[in-house]
């Protein structure tokens, strides 16, 4: 009989330059189908069209409600939706791909209640997240919920999947458990990103002069992501070289943080902020930029944008990213301070990260299927 893997996803699986869950799910579904498994998707009230409708179960909707109401509905709706699914379909594995403190909690509760094996996948350092949130209420919420609930979930899930050796070791220590924690690189869109041979023409088409240096940031605009470090970097760079332009692709995720205003004030006419976009549009910016800056303060796997940049031949500069990102980028792409980043930008001291063999599609597929064979 065909084994069923039920993936519990977040409600929003649409376009966002600071979220790779939709891509991860699409790739995992393809890998598991090839391995002979049936895959059901639970959640995804808003999702990208390429995820399709096959075996998609959506029981409750709430994304159209006001933000304050949605905040309190994440956990109960995740649990209720998965309860309804499990009662009807009884899968062999409950697999959480995003939102550990709500989807992961739902997976662990339903797994216990229905006697189903559970696997929670995470690339985030949930335990330090609260320290870098910009607002006091945000700090309290993330300490009590993101931190404490995530720890309970990851301690009680049958299996924990993270993305690399460094994060695997980190979670084993942080959770005080050595059993059933695995580090496997996540799927990489290697066919979607490439080195362009018409970079200058693309640069002009996007409105930038050939002799201008374009610094790109792609991701959420928040204290956790370290975007609040950029105003000082931008102000210092622009004061030294007016030919440097900054482009921020992302949206503000911490209410009333003031980071967007600080960014605009620091760069004036030398900075532009545009909303998140689909990857088939994002690649144009990877291929015209001179360098990508990465500022995340907590572990986030390898940082999908770093991998996409490397595949596009775009150099990266990162400030103390920690864990798997540091392993992936290597010393030449890392700096210790904002001033170090300023000097690298002004002096064009850039390096392109190297894609390791473990990131090849075939190796990622084999590793995930080997894990499923062990579990199921």
C-alpha positions, 0 to 999 in steps of 0.5 A: 500500500502506498505510504501517505506523507501529509505536509502541513503548510502555512496559510500563505504560500504566495510570492515573497522574497523572504519566504522559501516555503512554497518552493520547498514544498513544491520540490519535496512533493516532486521528490516524494512522488518520485519515491513512490509516496502519496503527498497531501498538502494541508493549509495554503489558503493563498498559494502559488499556482505551480503548487497545483490543486492535487491532494490539497486540503483546505478546511478553514480560511482566515487570511482575510481577517484583520491582523490582530484577529489572525494573530490569535487564530494561527494555532487553533486553526492549524490544529483544527484543520489538521485534526479534520484531515487526520480523522478522514485520511489517516496518513503515515507521516505528518510533516511540518514545513513552516511555522514551528510554533503553530503548524509544528504544534498541530503536527505534534498534537495530532501525531500523539492523538492519532498515533501518527509519526511526526517530522518537523522541518526547521531552518530557523533559530527560534530560541534567539528570535525574540532578542532582535525584534524591534518592538517590546510587545514583539519581544514578549510575544516571540519569547513566550510563543516562538521561543517556548512553544517551538522548544516544546514542539522540537523536543516532542516531534518524533523526528526533526529535520534541519538543513545542515551540519551546523544547525543539526549540532545546534539543535541537538545541544539546544534541545538536549536530545541527540536522537532523530535530528537530521541535517539535510540541505533543502531543495535548491532551484538550480535550473531557475538561476544562471549567470547572464551574458547580457548583464549591462543590457539588463542593467540599463533596462532596469534603469541603472547606469553602467558605471553605477554600483548596485547593492542589493538586499532581498528579504524581510525588512525587520530587526530579526533579519538585521535590516536595521543595520543597513541605514548606517551602512547606506549612509556611510557608503553614499557619503564616500561614493555617490555612484553606489545605489541600493535596492531593497526588495522586501516588505516590513514585517515588524509593525511600527519598527520605523526601519523603512523610514530610516532606510529611505532617510539614509540613502535619499535618491540613492536608495529604492525599496520595492515589494517582494516578487516572484523568482522569475522576476527576481533573477533580473535583479540578481543578474544586474547587481554588483553584490548582495548584502545579507544581514540576518541575525539568527540562523536561517539555514543557508539563506535561500537568497545566498544560494540564488545569488551564487547560482546567478554569479552574484557576490555576497557580503554577510555580517556574522550570519552564524550556523550553516550560512557561515559554512556555506559562504566561507570567510571571504564573504563574511564581515564582523561589523557594519563598517567592514561591510562599508569598506567591502562595498566601497572597495568592491572587495566581493566574492561569489560563494561556491555551491557544494556538491551536497546541493546538487539536485540528485544528492538532495533527492537521495538524502530526502528519500533515504530519510523517508525510508528510515522513517516509514 
